């Protein structure tokens, strides 16, 4: 009997599914923090971790993605409270933490500087924590003609502190006259 094929399922989650979640210690079975915001690396669009508010002394700590044992609807399970770290302790993430990169609200333009809109949300592949899709809301006028856009990470050309530059968008072809159907003879 042949080995069955194994398929990898990529599960995408919207950014809102990560926010306001409880961080739960597996050792104690109780809440130790609440997720406040993601820490996004602008160089590769990877969520490196999350800023969390400690439930004990209300200070902000960092939860690295590598320390998350399991993600469930209720929140994130970690081994224990001690995996939460102060930002100053994370030397390897200093550049990313100092950048304070926020994706939602970032201006999106094409390579030819055409304004597309602003990032309204994004979807993350949970097993790798890489952001795979950007959802861009357009201006009121453009939304009547084209609606919101979904931009795949492969379409991103450059990320700057002020904007995201994407490859040119495909335009819908305009027909100057209706196509004529051939007649049956």
C-alpha positions as CSV (number, residue, x, y, z in Angstrom):
1,X,0.0,0.0,0.0
2,X,1.4,3.4,-1.0
3,X,2.0,6.1,1.6
4,X,-0.9,8.6,1.6
5,X,0.1,12.0,0.4
6,X,0.5,14.6,3.2
7,X,-1.0,17.9,2.6
8,X,0.1,21.1,4.4
9,X,-2.9,23.2,5.4
10,X,-2.1,26.9,5.6
11,X,-4.5,28.5,8.0
12,X,-4.8,32.3,7.6
13,X,-6.0,34.4,10.5
14,X,-7.1,38.0,10.3
15,X,-5.2,40.5,12.6
16,X,-8.2,40.9,14.9
17,X,-8.0,37.2,16.0
18,X,-4.6,38.0,17.7
19,X,-5.7,41.1,19.6
20,X,-7.2,41.2,23.1
21,X,-6.5,37.6,23.7
22,X,-5.6,36.1,27.1
23,X,-2.1,34.6,27.6
24,X,-2.5,31.5,29.8
25,X,0.2,29.7,31.8
26,X,0.1,25.9,31.4
27,X,1.9,25.5,34.7
28,X,-0.7,27.4,36.7
29,X,-3.7,27.2,34.4
30,X,-4.4,30.9,34.9
31,X,-4.2,34.1,32.9
32,X,-0.8,35.9,33.1
33,X,-1.2,38.6,30.4
34,X,-3.4,40.1,27.7
35,X,-2.2,40.7,24.1
36,X,-2.2,44.3,23.2
37,X,-0.4,44.6,19.8
38,X,1.7,42.5,17.4
39,X,5.4,43.1,16.8
40,X,5.8,43.0,13.0
41,X,9.2,42.8,11.3
42,X,9.0,45.3,8.4
43,X,11.9,43.5,6.6
44,X,10.0,40.3,6.0
45,X,6.4,40.9,7.3
46,X,6.7,38.3,10.0
47,X,5.0,38.7,13.4
48,X,7.9,38.1,15.8
49,X,5.8,38.4,18.9
50,X,3.2,40.4,20.8
51,X,3.2,43.2,23.3
52,X,1.3,42.1,26.3
53,X,0.0,43.7,29.5
54,X,1.0,41.7,32.5
55,X,-2.0,41.0,34.7
56,X,0.0,41.1,37.9
57,X,1.8,44.5,37.8
58,X,0.2,46.0,34.6
59,X,3.6,46.6,32.8
60,X,4.1,45.8,29.2
61,X,6.1,42.7,28.3
62,X,6.9,40.9,25.1
63,X,5.7,37.4,24.2
64,X,7.8,35.9,21.4
65,X,6.0,33.7,18.9
66,X,8.4,30.9,19.6
67,X,7.2,30.7,23.2
68,X,3.6,30.2,22.3
69,X,2.7,26.5,22.8
70,X,-0.8,26.7,21.3
71,X,-3.2,29.2,19.9
72,X,-6.9,28.7,20.7
73,X,-10.0,30.8,20.5
74,X,-9.7,31.9,24.1
75,X,-6.0,32.9,23.8
76,X,-2.4,31.8,23.8
77,X,-1.0,29.0,25.9
78,X,2.6,29.4,27.2
79,X,4.7,27.3,29.6
80,X,4.8,29.9,32.3
81,X,4.8,33.6,33.1
82,X,8.6,33.7,33.0
83,X,8.7,33.4,29.2
84,X,7.4,37.0,29.0
85,X,10.3,39.4,28.7
86,X,10.9,43.1,29.0
87,X,11.7,44.7,25.6
88,X,15.2,45.8,26.8
89,X,16.1,42.2,27.4
90,X,15.5,41.2,23.7
91,X,18.8,42.3,22.1
92,X,18.2,40.4,18.9
93,X,14.9,42.1,18.3
94,X,16.1,45.6,19.2
95,X,15.9,46.9,15.6
96,X,12.4,45.5,15.1
97,X,11.2,46.8,18.4
98,X,12.7,50.3,17.8
99,X,11.0,50.5,14.4
100,X,7.5,50.3,16.0
101,X,6.1,49.2,12.7
102,X,2.4,49.3,12.3
103,X,0.8,47.8,9.3
104,X,-2.9,48.9,9.6
105,X,-3.3,52.4,8.2
106,X,-0.1,52.3,6.1
107,X,-0.5,53.9,2.7
108,X,-0.3,51.6,-0.3
109,X,1.0,52.8,-3.7
110,X,2.1,51.2,-6.9
111,X,5.7,51.4,-8.3
112,X,4.5,54.2,-10.6
113,X,3.4,56.1,-7.4
114,X,-0.4,55.6,-8.0
115,X,-2.2,55.7,-4.7
116,X,-4.1,52.5,-4.1
117,X,-5.5,53.0,-0.6
118,X,-4.6,52.2,3.0
119,X,-4.1,48.8,4.8
120,X,-7.3,48.0,6.7
121,X,-6.4,44.5,7.8
122,X,-4.0,41.6,7.1
123,X,-4.0,37.8,7.2
124,X,-1.3,35.8,8.8
125,X,-0.4,32.2,8.2
126,X,-0.4,30.9,11.7
127,X,2.2,28.1,11.5
128,X,5.0,30.5,10.3
129,X,3.5,33.8,11.5
130,X,4.3,35.4,8.1
131,X,1.7,38.0,6.8
132,X,0.4,36.6,3.6
133,X,-2.3,39.1,2.5
134,X,-3.0,42.8,2.9
135,X,-6.5,44.1,2.7
136,X,-6.5,47.6,1.3
137,X,-9.5,49.9,1.6
138,X,-9.7,52.4,-1.3
139,X,-11.1,55.9,-1.4
140,X,-14.8,56.4,-1.5
141,X,-14.7,57.1,-5.3
142,X,-12.5,54.0,-6.1
143,X,-14.5,51.8,-3.8
144,X,-17.6,52.4,-6.0
145,X,-15.7,51.2,-9.1
146,X,-13.4,48.6,-7.7
147,X,-14.2,47.8,-4.0
148,X,-11.5,46.7,-1.5
149,X,-8.4,45.0,-2.7
150,X,-6.6,41.9,-1.5
151,X,-2.8,42.2,-2.0
152,X,-0.7,39.0,-1.8
153,X,2.7,39.3,-0.2
154,X,4.3,38.4,-3.6
155,X,3.0,41.6,-5.0
156,X,4.9,43.8,-2.5
157,X,7.9,45.5,-4.0
158,X,9.1,47.6,-1.1
159,X,8.2,48.5,2.5
160,X,9.2,51.9,3.8
161,X,8.4,53.6,7.1
162,X,5.6,55.6,5.4
163,X,4.2,53.3,2.7
164,X,4.0,50.0,1.0
165,X,5.0,49.9,-2.6
166,X,3.3,47.2,-4.7
167,X,3.6,46.0,-8.3
168,X,1.3,47.6,-10.8
169,X,-2.4,46.5,-10.6
170,X,-4.1,44.9,-13.6
171,X,-6.7,47.2,-15.0
172,X,-10.0,46.0,-16.4
173,X,-10.0,46.2,-20.1
174,X,-12.5,48.7,-21.5
175,X,-14.4,47.8,-24.6
176,X,-15.1,50.7,-26.9
177,X,-17.9,48.8,-28.6
178,X,-19.8,45.7,-27.7
179,X,-18.5,42.4,-29.1
180,X,-20.5,41.1,-32.0
181,X,-21.5,37.4,-31.7
182,X,-21.2,35.4,-34.9
183,X,-24.5,34.4,-36.4
184,X,-25.4,30.9,-37.3
185,X,-25.9,30.3,-41.0
